[in-house]
């Protein structure tokens, strides 16, 4: 289920976040066919051990029930997010203000989730990408794909979502090497545990000047 706003980026981001491809240069072409509602992806050398990778599935606390292929927890154990990145209270407030005033489909029609990738220089924050879709997992995949296409690194970025901080959201943000995950909503226990494991700074219930800092307090600076 997708609104279809960024189908190429969504397809690439899905392969990235499912760890079916490791680098963008493995992908030769992405063709979207709206008549059959399908996407055909050509890779340079094919996908090795595809059946083995997709046979093992981990259910996550995503929208209803998410699915991630392969040895998920083993991969997560190897993720170490950059610890030198910091987030100030002023940068967080600036992002929340910009998200609040951003023109969105949600304001017009509701019933969608929004995700944003934001810059963070330690003092200021600005929205770099904003994607809305029926499911927040599609929105985050589209951003992951566009980051690859733009050559954008996640080392100091902030990822914002309107949805809950589930294990799926934490896993995907961690795979993009993004140390800061922010939501206007709450969290799940599995999302909290994985955020602690990878060392992610996770902030929830973030609206206006109110927020809850759940994990990764060592990166947060209340005073600039």
CORURPE-V823188 format. One line per field, one symbol per residue. phi: phi as a letter, one per 20 degrees, with the letter a starting at -180 (. if undefined). Layout:
phi=???
This chain:
phi=.bfmfbfffffffffffemecdbfffeebcdddffdlccddddfcndflffffefecdfdeefmaeccenegfffffeecfgeffcceffffffffffffeffcfgfecmmcdcccdcfbdncdbbfebbcdbfdffffffffffffffemeeegcedddceefeegffffffffemeecccbedecdfffffffffemeedccleblddaceebmffeedfde
